[in-house]
């Protein structure tokens, strides 16, 4: 079949209990991948896995706290015992601290966001890379979930925007360093899509005015990410590494 075929691939997704990760799991399983779902809220994972299996897909739930290295290694161990070596790792786990400026957050807010969004992505990528190296695998594929807030943001998204700037930069540096092991590292950077993280802004009184800054005059929908996601997890992107694929309705090129 074509290079977009992902039948039989083992794809591990962090933060899969809600939002993008929840959606991605269904999309990838429907196209024949075996999907490992990791998150802290295992009850939500169980419900999602039941949905996927009912639809004929292969999926399994695993407890995961990306802020903890031991939890990450346990997640990878359990995933690979179930479905074999991980072909693609999607670093999706992410949180925010609410609509707060840098002067409003406290140290706990900062640590929660940075430890989850940045440190968690690094620790998980490191653990996955160690498997590729130590088991002499032919290569690997890491997909980071960044955001257009890595370069364009509004007041009240600190430290979320800071963390996504770090994730995009991490993607580029990791791609440079991982190429010698044939591990590709790319990022998907969604624009404003209604999720648990973005709901506070997109359902606020500011929403109509904010939408005017998006050339396509609408917020994104989960399905808008499906094509770019399939590109990055499949061999269709085999000569891509260090790339950041933006899906935002033209927001980052809109006038300030």
N, C-alpha and C positions, 0 to 999 in steps of 0.2 A: 504494500500500500504506500501512499504518499508519505512525505517527511513529517506531516502533521500527525501521523498515527502514533498514539500513545498506548495502544493495547498491551496489557501485561506489564506496564511500567509500575514500579513501586514509588509512589509519591508521598512524602511525609509533610504534613502541614501543621505548623504551630499556631496556637490561638484559633483553633477550629471550632470552638463552641458557639460562635456568633459572628455576625458581620461578614467580611470578605472570606475568611477561612471557612465558615459554614457554607457559604455559596460555592467556593472553589471545590470543596470536597464533592459536592453533588455533580458539578460540571465534569470533573476529571473521572469520577467513577462511571458516569454515564457514557464516557468514551473509552471505557475498557481498562482504566488504570486500577491498580490495587492501592487503596488510600489509607494511610495511617493518620488518625486525627489525634492531636495532642492539645490539652488545655487543663486548666485547674478545675473547671466546672465539669466534672465527669458525668454528672446526670444529663447535662445538655449534649455531651458527646454521645452518650448512649442513645438518646432520642434521635440524633442525626444519623447515627449508624443504622438504626432500625429503619429509618426512611430510605436510606441508600440500599440496604439489603432487600427491602420490600420491592424496590424498583429494579432489582436484579444486579446490583453492583456489589463490589467487594470492598469492605471497609472494616476497620477495627478501631476502638477507642482506647486511649492510653492517658493516664494522668501525667501532667507535665507542668512544671513551673520553670520558665526559661531563666528566672533569676538565680537558679540553683544548679550548679554543674552536675551534681550527683543525680538530680532529677532528669536532666537532659540525657545523660549517659543511659539511665534506666529506660527512658523513652526510646532511644535508638536501639538498645538491646532488645526490648520487647517487640518493637516494630519489625526488626530484622528476623527475629525468631518466627514471627507470624507470616511475613510476606517475602523474606529474603532481603538481599542488599538494597538499600535505598538508592534509587536512580536519580531522584530529584528531591531536594529539600526546599520547601517554601517557608521562609522566615516571615510569618505574617503576624505573630503575636504583637499587640500594641495597645497602649492605654494613653489617656490624657489626664490632665489635672483640672479640667473644667475651664470656663472662660475667665482666665486669670492672667494678669500681666506679670512681668518679672518681679515687680514690687509687691505683688499680692500673694505669690506662692510662698510656701515655707520649705524647709529643707526636706521634709518627708515627701512633699509633692515632687520636688526635683528628683529625689532618689527613686521614687516609684516609677516615674516616667523614663528616666534615663536607664535604670537597671533593667526595665522590661524591653524598651524599644531599641536600645543601643547595646548594652552589655549582653542582653539575652540573645540578640541576633549574632553577636560575635561568638559567644560561648557555644551556641548551637552549630554555627558554621565551623568552628574549630573542632568540635567533637566529630562532626561529619567528615571533615577533611582528614582527620586522624584515621578514620576507618578506611578511607580510600587509599591512604598511603600504607598503613600497616597491613592491609589485606591485599595489597598490590592489585587494586582494581584498575580498570582501563581508564577511568575518569569519573567525572561527576558533574552535577548541575545544581547550582544554588540560585534561587530566585528570591530577591529581597522585595518586601513591600514597603515602598517609600511613599511619597506624597508630593503634590505640587507645592506644599508648604515648605519644601526643602529650599525653594528659591523665592516663593511668593506667598506672603501671609498678611494677616491683619492683626490689629492689636487684640490681645486676649488669647493668643494661642501659644504662649510661652509656658512650659518648655517643650510642648509637643513639636512645634516648628523647629526648634533647635535640635531635637532628637532626629527628626526626619532629614535635616541637613546632614547630620552625622551618618545616617544610614546610606544616603546617596554617596557621600564621600567614601564610606566603607566599601560600598559596591565597587567603586573604581579602583581602590587600592588592593582589595582582595582579588579582583580580576587580574591585576598585574602580577600579584604574588602567587596565585593558584594555577596559573597557566602551565607551569612546568609539570604539574600533576594531571594535566588535561581536565581541570575543573573549570567550568565556565561560571561566571558570576554576573548576573544582570539584575535589573530592578524594574518593577512595575510601579509607576507613580500616578495613582488616580487623582483626579480633581475632586470636586465636592460631590459626594454621593451619600445619600441618607443612610447612616448607620448609627449604632448606639453612640459612637464617638462623635459624630458630626451633628447629631440631632439637635443639640442645644443651640447651635448657630442656625441651622437650616430651617428650623421651625420657629425662630424668633421673629420679633417685629422687624428686624433688619433684613429679613430674607428677601423680600421683593426688590429692594434697592441693591442688595448684594448680587442678585441674579443678573442685573444689568451689566455687570462686569464680565459676564461669560458670553462670548460672541454667539454661541448657539442658543442662548437664552433659555437654558434649562439645566437642571442638575443632572448628574449622571445616574444611570441605573446599573444594578449589578451586572445585567447581561451585557452592558457595554464593555465590560472587562474580559469577556470570555475569549474573544479572538486574540487579543494581545497575550492573555495568559497561555493559551494553547501554543502560540508562537514560542514563548520563552521556555516552556517545559518540554517541547518536542525537538526533534532534529531539524526542524525548519529554521531554527536559530543557531545551527551548528557552528557558524562563523561569527557569532555575536558573543562578545564578553566585554564587561565594563559599560554596557549600554543601559540607559535609563529610558524606558518606554513610557511616555506621558499620554494619559487618556483623560482629557479635561474639558472637551468642548471648546478648545481654543483659549482657555482662561489665561494661561501664562503669556500669551501674545496679545491679550486685550490691553487697551489703554489704561493707564493708571488713573 
